[in-house]
């Protein structure tokens, strides 16, 4: 397996771990717990900066453009009309979650609690299916279809990107946040 693909699959695991945290928070809210607005804001930060900018950044800068360039229409459909659309749908859920949180802080209504649960679970469900599709279809297709030279480009770009992010402390910050949230919202 290529470095970049292995790394992206590992990041999918991290993203899905945070999706489980969101699910556990939503279950708690349904059972009567207060809406933890500050923790949801930490999750939004994780999603925007780890799942989206960090993880999707590598896909959208290196892997997906190379797939479209080399594989033509079939990759165009898979990537542009599939994966990138799902990335945008996820961003929409996160924007809507943030809006619902902002409104909830002004007035705590059952409707806004429902909106918070809906958008958090909508994102978590979408990303669960999305990561499964990338792991089982998109990445194997790329590995079968791209040349070694193509993957040299993708891997080198991903390594450079990872190194820059490591210098900024991105991975450490968000993986620590993930571990803390998992500990706080672990269910028996």
C-alpha positions, -999 to 999 in steps of 0.1 A, spaced: 0 0 0 12 35 -8 22 59 20 -5 84 12 -33 58 10 -21 42 43 -21 76 60 -55 86 47 -70 53 59 -55 59 93 -70 95 93 -104 80 84 -101 59 116 -95 91 136 -124 109 119 -148 79 126 -136 79 163 -148 115 165 -180 105 148 -186 80 176 -180 108 201 -207 129 184 -230 99 185 -224 94 222 -230 131 229 -263 130 209 -274 99 228 -268 118 260 -288 148 248 -317 124 239 -315 110 274 -318 145 289 -282 157 292 -275 194 286 -262 203 251 -224 206 255 -220 236 232 -184 242 240 -175 205 233 -195 207 200 -174 237 191 -142 217 198 -157 190 175 -164 216 148 -128 227 151 -116 191 147 -138 185 117 -128 218 100 -91 216 107 -83 178 109 -109 161 88 -113 188 63 -82 209 59 -57 182 70 -72 150 56 -93 163 27 -65 187 19 -42 159 8 -70 142 -12 -80 174 -29 -45 187 -36 -27 155 -46 -47 123 -50 -80 134 -66 -64 158 -92 -40 131 -102 -68 105 -106 -88 129 -128 -58 138 -148 -48 102 -155 -81 83 -155 -103 108 -173 -141 105 -172 -145 76 -149 -124 94 -122 -141 127 -130 -174 110 -121 -161 92 -91 -141 122 -77 -158 154 -88 -194 141 -88 -190 118 -59 -162 124 -33 -160 162 -36 -198 165 -35 -198 145 -3 -170 167 11 -192 197 5 -222 180 20 -202 174 52 -192 210 53 -229 219 50 -238 198 80 -210 214 100 -221 249 91 -257 240 100 -245 225 133 -227 257 141 -258 278 133 -280 256 155 -255 259 183 -254 297 179 -292 299 180 -294 274 209 -271 297 230 -296 325 225 -327 304 232 -327 268 244 -356 252 226 -364 216 219 -364 224 182 -329 236 183 -318 206 204 -333 185 175 -314 206 149 -281 200 168 -287 163 170 -298 161 133 -268 180 119 -243 162 142 -256 128 133 -261 138 96 -224 146 94 -214 115 113 -235 92 91 -223 108 59 -187 106 69 -190 70 80 -204 60 46 -179 83 28 -148 69 45 -160 33 39 -164 42 2 -130 57 -1 -113 29 18 -130 1 -2 -135 16 -36 -117 49 -43 -83 42 -28 -80 6 -42 -91 19 -77 -64 46 -75 -38 21 -65 -48 -2 -94 -50 26 -119 -23 51 -112 14 45 -121 42 43 -97 53 77 -109 18 91 -103 20 78 -67 55 92 -63 39 126 -69 9 119 -45 32 104 -18 58 132 -20 31 159 -18 14 141 11 48 137 30 55 174 25 20 184 36 23 161 67 57 176 76 44 211 74 14 202 95 36 184 121 57 216 124 25 235 132 14 209 157 -18 201 139 -18 163 143 -8 164 179 -34 191 188 -63 173 172 -54 137 181 -50 149 218 -84 166 215 -99 134 201 -85 113 229 -98 137 255 -133 138 240 -133 100 237 -125 97 274 -152 123 284 -179 107 263 -172 70 265 -203 50 270 -204 16 287 
